[in-house]
Amino acid sequence: MKSLNIKLLTGAAVLSMASTSCSKLLDEEPRSIYEPGFFQTERGVSGGLTSMYAHLRYIYGNAYYYNATLTGTDEATYGRDADENFLAMDFSGRATLNANNSRADALWTTAFPNINTASGIIKNATAVGTISPALVAEARFFRAFDYFMLVQTFGGVPLDLGSGELAFNTNPVRTSVRNTVPEVYTKAVFPDLLQAVNDLPATPRVVGGVTKTLARLYLAKAYLTYAWWLENPNNIPTYPAAQRTDPAGRTAQYYYQQAYDIATAGIDNPGLFRLQPTYYDVHVGTNDRNTEMMLYADHTESSEIYNAGSLTFGSGGAPDNFAGWMMTWNYTNLRSATNPDGSGAVSSVQREAEQHLGRPWNRMAPTVDVVENTFADKTNDSRYDGTFTTVYRGNWPKAGVTNSVLYNANNQPVSPGGAILTFLDTEPATPITYPSGTGANNVGAGVLPGRADYVISPRGISRIVYPGLWKLGPYRTDGGSGLGQPNAGSTRPFNIAKFSELYFVAAEAAVKGATTKSGQSARELINVIRARAGKWRFDNNNNTSRVQDNSAAMVAATPTTITINYILAERSREYYAEGYRWFDLVRTQKWNELASTYRISGTNYGDHTPATVTRTIQPFNYLRPIPQTQLDRLDVSADVKATYQNPGYN
């Protein structure tokens, strides 16, 4: 590692410890660099802790890292405007993933400075003498968190950053040795998380602060992931080369049981955390930072300093939260007519800082299979409606267009707020009449008899026109009656960890053989999530109240025998496009099985003929390449540098 003294990117923050009430947000003061001696003070330790929360912004909400967690899985492919970063991640032949274009580099380059910061806090807190074990436990959590993310992504990574394993380093170092996967888990991840579970409070110190329940979730996830690694059902290679044995001689089954026990302990002792009553409540912008959210990379519309980014324009880079742009197609190309004869085209859906809309980038797209198969039940299950924007409504008055109505499909009138384009839930009985190109609506959408809205069916989605991602859409209160600031990064928090995942971790461990408790079998745990998914309070895309409880139907439809594939399907419905999927498929070694083919139409408006695309996913791809920036920093011989890279990427 080069220069591992504590350098923090501009926009990180220092914490004022004036209050410990969980009703308080982190009180931040910008600081661009920490000197090693700064950690030898109470204020320095406190400041280092806040930098740990700030570092999340450089990973989560960063669209290029987001791409690395989704593109190429069964959840997403590249969109029409994708560049090499997205094409390479898709593994469909458009580009080859390598050390230069893998955007997992955002994790590597952000995590290691934070790990060293954590080690500095842990080392100096005792010497300061007035720092509580709970505060030190926050640093331990984040050090474990970063190492857990790194080991899942790259395999074994260095524990020695220049001054010894897990030791605080203050000197520039240009050599590095990677530890093995078992060493990373048993020396770094597990011990820090166990201590965090013991020392962290049940109630967060500040809003969004880490807690005992959050530490239990990550400890359970780490045990579960390590158990799969030990079992290695599909003989996926690891690097650096290591036997699939635990240093303490424990079996995969031992760790599956630990994962189950820790996860159910989190469910039974939730602290302040709870499931939201409906899936809509989990993601609607008016309910951000709710009791289901246990960790997030925070942003705000109240201050550019505390937001760590402009409130009026987006930089297209970290620390902005701009992940939601990636799966947003250019809906602003939609046209309606000002005259009843279909003449006088005008943009009827303007770019707006509103959760259904936001800034288009069109770098990623859902597949036909996602719409048809993953979200097959769109009637009982609320999660499709709570995930996608499927109805694009007219907002032209906000752009100064004064027409009281515009004329849309079949030259029928549409009022402001009316549907301009609808992505249908299923293939219609009456075939859609699509134009050969862009058509009158300018995006190649079709018409059905008697409908004023243009329509596209599930099999008609393409790399250029597809349902947008509502759950990550922007929400702001400062737009007034206008279009707001749609070009800025989202000022919403990017959610990282949810209380609901404890149910999935416990259920997966149960399927893998963990002995279960009464009332907490795999099926019973999954049914808690499915029952909630069946409860509606609002029909998001029809923009109307819908108080309906389909939980009984959802529970009745759950298979008697729960399999790993079923859990993965449920996880995709619950966490679609939130950055979980690549890790889920790699952990369970199901990536090639579930994502090797997909269906989607092409890159031109009017193309509604889906093609089946094949991906080539090789065993070595289950690890990402070590970033070229890291290799360039190493002052070692060429042969040593070559062995540092994961095999297959040299």
C-alpha positions, 0 to 999 in steps of 0.5 A: 500500500502506498501512503497509508497514513490517514488521508481522508478525501475532501468532504469527510467529516469530524464529529462533535461529541457534545451530545450522545442522544440518538435523536441527534445527527452526526454534527460534522465539521469538514476536515481534509486530512488527519495527522497521526497525532490527532488520534491521541486526543479525545477529539481526534478519536471522535473525529475519526469515528465520524470519518468512518460514517463519511467513508460510506459515501465513497462506496454506496451511492457511487454509481460505478461501484453500484454497477459492480454489484449488479450488472452481469447478474440476473437483475441487470444488464447494460443500458444503451448508453453504457460505457466500458465499465458497464459493458465489461461487468456484463460478461456478454462479450462487449468488453473484457473485465480487467484491472483497469475497468473493474469498478470494484476499485472504489471499494479497495481504494476507500476501504483500506484508508478507513481500516487504518483509521479504525486501527488508529482509533482502536490503538489510541482510545485506551491511551486517551483514557476517556473513550468508552468501549462502545465508541471503540466498538464502532471502529471495530465494526467498521474495520470488520465491515470493510474487511468483510466487503473486501474478502468477498470481493477480492479473496484474501487481502492484506492485514498488515498495512505496514506496521504489522497485522491490524496495526495502525500504520503512519509510514508510506509503504510500497510493499504488500502481502495478501493474507488468505481468506481464512486469515481475514475472517478469523483474525479480522472479521470475526473478532472485531464483530464479536467485540462489537456485538458485546460492546455496542449499545442496543440504541444508536448513539446518534441517528444512523449510528451502529448498534448491537443489532447491526453488528449481529447482522454482519456477524451472521452474514460473515458466518454464513458467507464463510460457511459457504466458502468452506463448503465450496459446492462448485469447486470455485478457486480461491486466492491466495491459494488456501485449503478450504479448512478453518484454522480452528478445525470448525466445519461449515456446519458449525458456521451455518449454525452460528449464522442462524443463532446470531441472526435469530438473536437479532430478530428476538432482540431488535432494539429500536429496529422493526419491519415497516408495515408495508414494502412501500413504506420501506422505500418511499422518500417521505419515510427515509431513515425509518426503523428498518434501516440499520446503516446508510450512507447519509445525505441531506438537502439542508446543506452542501457541506453536510451533503458532501456534494452540490445541491444543484448539480451532480458531479457524476462521482463520489461522494454524490449519491447518483446510483439511481441515475443508472437505471433511469432511461431518457423518459424526457424524449417522450412527446405528446401533441398540442393539437387534436390531429396529433401535430405540435409535438411537445415534451410531456414528461419533463426531467424532475426531482421526483421519486418516479423520475430523476436524472436519466443516464441509461447505463443499466437496464432490467431484463425481460426475465426480471419483469416476467419471472422475478416479479411474476406476481404483481397482483398480490405481491406489492414489491414490483409496484414498490420497486419500479416506475411503470407509469410516466405521468405528464408534468408539462405545466411545471416547465411552463407549457400552458396547455390544459390538455395534450393529445397522446395515444389514439389522439386522446386527451391527457391532463397533467398528472395523467399517464403518458406511457405505461409499462404493462404488467403482462402481455396483453390479449390484444397485440400492441401496435408498435411503430417501426421506429420512434413513432409519434411518441418519439420513444417507439412505444405502442398503442392499444385500442381505447387507451390514451396512454402509450404502452410497452409490454414486458417482452417489449422492454429494451436497452433504451426504454424500460421501467425505471427504478422508483425505489432509488429515485430522488425525493426533495422538499425544496422544489416548490411547484416546479421541477426542482433540482433533477441534475443534482445527486440524490439527497436521500440516504443510500441504504446499506443494511436492513433489519429484514435481512436478519430473516433471510440470513437465518432462513438460508442458514436453516436451509443449509442444515442449522438446527432451528427454533420453534416458530423460526424455520426457514419457511416461517422466517421467509413468510414473515417477509412475504406476508409483509409484501402482501400488504398494500397501503398505496398503489404507487404507479396508479397513484391512489390509495390501496388498503389491501391485505394479501398476506394470506395468499402470499403465505399460502403460495410459499413452497413447503420446502424452501430451497436456496434458489427460492431464497435467492428469488425472494432476496431479489424481490426484496432487495432488487437493484440495491447492490446485494445481488452479485454478493448473493450469487457469489456466496452461494456459487449460483452466479453462472446457474442463474445469470448465464442467459437473459432476454432483452430487446436492442438499443434502438427505439421501436425494437421490441423483439427480445433476444436471448443473450449468453454470458461467459462467467468463468470460475475465476470471475467469482473474484474481482481483479485487484485494481491497477492503481494498487498494482502501480503503487507496489514497488516490487519485482514484476514476478511478485506483482504478477502473483499479487493479482487474482488469477485470470486477470493478468 
